[in-house]
């Protein structure tokens, strides 16, 4: 889900670091088995740097004549993964989209650090459940010992890699930061996970004085780490943790009620980002993350307006302002009793229909799915089956996004979906932005052409 949400909100990209004077070209070549898109795109920061068209054998070659050493994003729709590049590198990539990350292998110059990073990524995906189940129930001191032992093992592996492959200081710094900030992330999460798993009614566990000692090592202005996932994930939860703890103390409250208030809590987060974070890109990205998180938990237009006012005061020149303002306006247009947006979809026969007309035919629940997310489609199909039994008066209409039309038709048949209640949307971005489709279980309830609930959730709203 994280990857799904992430792709709908923003194509994940990775920043750059330490300019190198040499002008040796960089070559990235490879083969993609079972491609899902004709192109491979390399991103730098938030801009596409270059792209390559797959040939008849699903192979590609990228040549970049000049670049800065650092993290880049290798993107083959709808999947992505970062790649560390340095001047003069010649890297071969091979992957199978059926298991994109698991099959991804690098060879050639730079293979050492890139294979380490992808292995670390895969290991981290699996270890979080282990840490939640085995480490989180422990008392704080025991938890720290176990977690630091895990960190030490990974650092030893990195040092061993350094003896086997020529790794520059920049590459080593990036790999080490992945390890450290993943460790810090678990430390930030511990009090909240522990309370939830143990059912502690007393609230957040009292922690040793040195539990957050690592915070003295945290940097808020390292541009080489801005788009590194472990660093970015840590920063998001770190800011949220500081806002929560600070509010409980400074706001002089005896319960979580005020802390849990979305407007109040997110105003604290905006204040912290403004006062702590000095790196421009990191500031902009964290402000954007807080804004999206708040806006997508829409509670009232009055609170939304107050939040947007505070947001613009603290993030006046944010490069994401246009996107955030557009989201705010789209949310307003999905308020109760607003007219259903007049977007169009196609049925299996190719006939065009207006969502407004579909909504005018009676009470309707619109939900959304996509071809690449087949596990999600299976889950959502089961859920819709249950809801149809309970809410017989509603028509449940599925809208397929980000999928070729021929594949959509095939999947409707394969999954036994009622073709009369399934439609295909050609313009994914228009739908995602207009209908605020940033959650996999997002749905819209409409009646007589007007919105009843523009932010319903198939799992929690019925």
Secondary structure, DSSP 4 states (H G I P E B T S, - for coil): -HHHHHHHH-----------S----EEEEEEEET-SSSEEEEEETTEEEEEEE--TTSEEEEEESS--SEEEEEEETTEEEEEEE-TT-EEEEEEEGGGHHHH-EEEETTHHHHHHHHHHHHHHHHHHHHIIIIITTS-HHHHHHHHHHHHHHHHHHHHHHHHHS---HHHHHHHHHHHHHHHHHHHHHHHHHHHHHHT-TT-SPP--TTTTGGGGG--S--GGGTT-HHHHHHHHHHHHHHHHHHHHHHTT-SSSHHHH-HHHHHHHHHHHHHHH---HHHHHHHHHHHHHHHHTT---HHHHHHHHHHHHHH-TT-TTHHHHHHHHHHHHHTSTTPBPP--EEE-TT--EEEHHHHHHTS-EEEEEEETT-HHHHHHHHHHHHHHHHH-TTSEEEEEEESS-HHHHHHHHHHTT--GGGEEE-S-HHHHHHHTT--STTEEEEEETTEEEEEEEETTT--
